[in-house]
Amino acid sequence: MNTDLKIDIVDQLPGSLPMGGTVPNTPIYRVNRQALALFAKSDQDISDAKLSTLSLENKLAFVIDDVLSAQECALIISITDQLGYRPEAPGIQTPPGMRMNQSVHWLSDAVVMETIFRRIEKHLPATIDQRSLHPRLSQRMNFYKYQQHDVFNRHIDGAWPGFGFNADDTQMIQWPHVESMLTMLLYLNGHEEGVEGGCTQIYSDNETIDIEPRTGRALFFRHGFSTDSVQHTGMQVTGAVPKYIARINVLYEYSF
């Protein structure tokens, strides 16, 4: 247990349950910066992150390995376990039977997101549909824990606004003029830690690719209301070791 960890609630939203129904006042958490000191002093070489493109017909999808170290991933797993995974997911809307896992949502400290962004920035598309890459990742991180038999059935991710803290770091606020266009699925553990099954299966019209969960690996793909968006499935975990994964939103700028 991380004895430096201090937990606050920065927002509460209705939380959807896997088989339908909602739970009011499902929390979104904040943790103190001291508990995240590993990220602040991280000296991992940014060039360690390795890009692999995926030949998915007419779709944007790629993998970057070694985005986080095993130690960083273990810290995040420890923190999210202490926050407490639960069946309901705040602000998420999925049909009954689609999302069969547990969730916890965390509004992360900027230092964590800045560390992650530095390591992946050079591999991200500078523009998508004439929109420019925003220089910050949304600080709202959606974590999912897949226990034995859990699955996230075939779907397309929705687009999200960017989120961060207000001026005095007490509440979650929505950022103007940005919207997510890429999902970043960050694997916090994988087959090397004993996870069985749990690949992410992604689809195009004529092919399917399975992405193996690997500690520190990130899978990126287009999402939102677009014919270019990538359908995918979080395949069933078949063994006793849970799979931990984070969804992070990569933002692009627009002006109305």
NORCORUR-V713839 format. One record per run of one state. SS is the DSSP state (H for helix, E for strand, C for the rest). FROM is the first residue (numbers start at 0). TO is the last residue. If there is no record, write none. Layout:
ss=SS from=FROM to=TO
ss=SS from=FROM to=TO
This chain:
ss=C from=0 to=5
ss=E from=6 to=15
ss=C from=16 to=20
ss=E from=21 to=30
ss=C from=31 to=31
ss=H from=32 to=39
ss=C from=40 to=44
ss=H from=45 to=47
ss=C from=48 to=48
ss=E from=49 to=52
ss=C from=53 to=59
ss=E from=60 to=64
ss=C from=65 to=68
ss=H from=69 to=82
ss=C from=83 to=84
ss=E from=85 to=85
ss=C from=86 to=87
ss=E from=88 to=89
ss=C from=90 to=97
ss=E from=98 to=99
ss=C from=100 to=100
ss=E from=101 to=106
ss=C from=107 to=108
ss=H from=109 to=122
ss=C from=123 to=125
ss=E from=126 to=127
ss=C from=128 to=129
ss=E from=130 to=132
ss=C from=133 to=138
ss=E from=139 to=145
ss=C from=146 to=149
ss=E from=150 to=154
ss=C from=155 to=161
ss=E from=162 to=164
ss=C from=165 to=170
ss=E from=171 to=173
ss=C from=174 to=176
ss=E from=177 to=186
ss=C from=187 to=189
ss=H from=190 to=192
ss=C from=193 to=195
ss=E from=196 to=196
ss=C from=197 to=198
ss=E from=199 to=202
ss=C from=203 to=206
ss=E from=207 to=210
ss=C from=211 to=216
ss=E from=217 to=221
ss=C from=222 to=229
ss=E from=230 to=233
ss=C from=234 to=235
ss=E from=236 to=236
ss=C from=237 to=241
ss=E from=242 to=252
ss=C from=253 to=255
